[in-house]
Amino acid sequence: MKTLIIGVGCIGGTVATIIKSSGYDVEVVAHGEENARLIEEKGFTITGVKGDRVVKLKAYPDIDKVEGLYDIVIIATKYQQMPELAEKSLRLLKDDSLVVAMQNGLCVETLAEIVGEDRAVGCMIGFGATMVKRNFVNVTTDGEFYVGMLNGRHPPMLDSLREMLSCVYPTKIADDINARLYSKLIINSCINALAGISGKTLGEILKDKTARFTFLKIAREAMNVANAMNMKVPKYGALLEYRLLMISDSRVFNALCCAVVMIVGKKNKNVKPSTLQALEAGKTTEIDIMNGYISKLGKQYNVPTPVNDKLTAMIKQIENGERKLSMQNIREFD
């Protein structure tokens, strides 16, 4: 089974390194000649909870230089780049090939419009990593994958994909991949927005009482939207059962929920979410498919989302240089 991974950042680089070292035939598309040469000559390095590995990979500087046919194409770039790369990958596909959207957010419908519903696969990514340098990633948290296709499709190649990704982390096939992706979207929106406006790691943020309550407000708004869409959102990980948030908004119940949030923060205390990494590097974030997406759905279904609206606006201001990274931004939610 021949696999092409487009994008060798935190997620793509980690997956490529581990499945290659597990014996799979995998090649990558890097960003430019220099990056491709670095990965071919020096290899890609991962450290952290998955141990230390250095693996040399066949690397192309861009997708236009790739030749041949692939059984699986994984697009592990930011969501803004995915549609164009999916279009360019069409010439590399066999009749039964699969194309995997390995992005934050609910991207599988967009992918299906380009490659077809019989090829498009959504992937919920449940681990965390931080880019140290161009060919070096520190994997910060363990996790899992869920993969799935629209309308519960399940071709044989999907089982092969599941088996391959299980070399990285336990992987399951989801009948409703969008519900799984929405579950991840909620936690992503909580931790990315709060890290993005404060400039702090997850552990540092969730020591703050206002941040913990804001975490709950983000999740509750997202669940209000999900209820309006009649979506049954599964829990994320072992602790985040979002439906329990909707039982009560009393002081005692909120305190209990905040205690759970603190546990999440302690387990992932050193995580620096992707939004913060992007802002520190002066890059555009993916806030539009996190808190911005919740806001967009809220308008569509007439559900108020004031906290997600404000967080989206604040991240945009930081991107534009109109606001600084500061814990003082959290105070605006007191």
N, C-alpha and C positions, 0 to 999 in steps of 0.2 A: 504494500500500500504506500503510494507516494504522496507526500504531504508538502504543501507550500504554506509558509507562514509569512504574511505580509505585515511588517512592523515588528521590530525587535526592541521594544521598550520594556517596561516592568513585566507586563503580562506575556507578550509575545516572546520575549527573550527567555523568560523562565520556562515557559512551555516548550519552546524549541530545544533548549539545553537538556531538559530532563527526558523528553521523548527520544531525542537523538542518542543520549547515553543509555537509553533502554533498548536500543537496537532498531528503532524505526528509521525509515528513509525520509529525511526531512531536509528541506532547503528553505532559505529565508530571503526576503526582500528587505534590505536595509535602506537607510535614508542617505543616498549619495555614495560616490566612489570611495571616499575615505573611510566611512563606516563599514562598508562591505569588505574592504581590504583588511581592516582591523579585525573583523570577526573571522575572516578566513585565515589570517596569519597568526593572530594572538588568541583567538577563540572568544567565546562568551562566558563570563564568570558569574556564578551565583553563590551567595553565602547565606547564612541565616538558618531558619528552622528546617530547611531541606538539606542542610549540610553544604559542604564546599564542592563545587564542580566547575571544571573548565572544559569546554567542548568547542572544537573547531567546526564550523558549519559552512557549507556552500552558500555564498551570499551574493545576491544581485544588487546593484546600486539603485535600480528602480524596476517596476513591473514590466516596462516595455522591453527590457533586456531578457526577460525570462522566455525560455523555449520549452516545448514539450507539453505533455498532458499530465494532470494530477488527479488523484482520487479524492483528495480533500484539500480545499483552500481555506485557510483561517485568516480572517482580516482582523488584526489586533492593533489597529490604529485608533485615533480619536474618531468619534462618530461623524464629524464633519467631513472626513476624508473617505469614509466607507463607501458611499454611493459611486463615486468615480472609480475607486479601486475595484468594486464589484463589477462594474461595466467592463473594465479592462481585463478582468479575469476570465471573461466568458470564452475567450479563445483557448484557454488552458484547460477546459473542462471536458470530461468524457460524458457519455449519456447518463451514467449513474453517479456522477461526482456530486459531492456536497460542498456548499460554501457556508462557512460559519462566521456569524457576526459576534466577535468577542469584544464587545463594547459595553460601556455603561448604558443604561436606558433601554427602552423598548424599540429596537431597531429591526426586528425580524420582518415586519410588514414591508418596510422600505426595501430591505434586501430582496424579499420575494418579488417585488415589482420588477426588479432588475434581472434576477437569475431564475425566477420561477419558484412557485411554492413547492415543487418536487425536489428542489435543491437547497432551499434556504433553511438554515438552522440557527436558532437563537441559543445563546450560551450564558447562563448565570455564573458569574465568577465569584467564588467565595473565599479568596485568599488575598492577602495584602503584600505589597512589595514597594521598595523605594529605589529609585535609580541613583546609583553612586556616581557613575560616569557612563560614557556611551556604550561600553560593552561589559558593564558590571552592575549587577542588581543584588540588593539585600532583601531576601524574602522574610518579611516581618511576622506574618501570621499564617497558620495553617487554615485549611478550609475544604471546600468541595466544589464540584461543578454539577450543574443541571443543564442538559441539552434537550432540545425538542424542536419540533416543526409545527407549522400551523395546522389546525384541525386534526391534531393527533397523528399525523403521518408518521410511518415507521418503516422506511426501507431498510434492507440489510446493511447498507453502508453506515446507517446510524449506529448500529451495534458495534461496528468496527471503530467508529469515532469514539464511542463510549469506552471501549477497551483501551484505546490508545491514551485518552485523557486520564484514565484511571492510573496510569503510570505516574502522573503528576499528583493528583488528589482523587479521592473517591468520587465517582461520576455516576449520576443516575439520569434516566430518560424521563422527562416530564411530559405528561399528556397535555397540560396547559402551560406552555412555556412562558406566555405573557404574564400569568399570575406569579410565576417564580421570579421573572424579571422585575415585576412591580414590587415584590417583597424586597428584593435587593435595592431597588430604586429608593425605597423609603429610608433604609439605613444609610445609603449613600448620601441622600439629601440631608439627613441629620448631621452626619459627621463631616461631610465635605463643606457644607455651608458654614458650620460653626468654626471649623479649622480655618477656612478661607478668610473669614472676617477678623479672626483673632490672631492668626499667625502662630498658633500653638499646636502641639501634638494632641492626639485624642485624649491621652491620660491627663495632660495638663488642663485641657478644656473642661472635662467632666468632673474636675474637683470643684468647679464653680457652680453654685446653686442656680443662678439665673440660666446658665448654659444648659443645665440638666432639665429645667422646666421648659426651656425653649426647644430642646430635643423632643420632649413630649408633645409640644404644640405642633411641631413640624409633622410628626408621625400621625397625630390625630387628624390634622387637615387632610393628609394623604389618604387616611382611611375613610374620611367622610366622602372624599371623591370616589374611592373604590366602591363604597356602598351605593353611591349614585349610579355607578356603572354596572352594579350587580356583579362585581368581581369578588370572588372568595380568595382572599390573600392568605397564603400559607405563612407559617412562622419562619423567621430567618434564624438559622442556627438553633442552638439549644434553648436560648433564653427569650428571644424577641418574638413573643406571641402578640402581634399587634391588635388582635381582636379584643384582648383583655383591656386595652387602653380605653375602649369604648364603654366599659361597664359604668364608670363613674368619673366625675371631675372634682371629687371632694378632696379636701386637704390631706386627709389620712391616706386615701387611695393614691393620690399623686406622690406622696412621700414614699409609699411602697414601690411605685413604678420608678421613681428616681433612684431608689436603692438598687434596682435591677440595672438601670443605666450605669450606675457607678461600677458595678461588677463588669459590665461590658468595657468600660473605660480602663479598668485595671488590667483586664486580660489583654488589651490592645494598647497599652499605655504609650508605646514608642511609635505607633503608627502615625505617619505624616500623610494624610489623604491627598489624592491626586490634584484636587483643586488648589491646595496650599502649595504643592510642588510646582504647579503651573504658574501661580502668582509670583512665587519667589524667583522663578526663572523669567518673568516678564512675558509669559505666554497667555494665550486665550484659554479660558477654562471651559468645562463642559456643563456649566450651570444651567444652560437652556434645556438639557435633557435630564436634569435632576429637579431642583426646586422650581425652575422655570417650567418644566413639563407639568408638575403638579398644578401650578398656577394656570397654565393653559387649559388643562382638563377642567379645573375648577370653573373657569369662565364658560367652558362649553356645556357643563352640567349645572350651572348656576349654584355652585358651592363656594362660599367665601373661603379664601386662602390668604388672609392678610400677612401671616408670618412668612410664608413661602414667597409672597410677593415682595415683601421688604428685603428678605435675604437675597433674593435674585437681584434686586436693584442695588444693594450694597456691594455685591461681588462685581457687578458691572462698573460701579464707581471705582473700585479698587483697580480693576483692569485698565480703566481710563486715566488712572493717576489722580482721581478726584477725592480719594479717601485712602487712608493708610491702614495697614494691618495693625490691629491693636485690640487688646481685651476691652478697651473702652467701647468698642462697637457692640460687644455683648450687653453692656449696660443699657443700651437703648431698648432692650427687651425686658428690663426690670418691671 
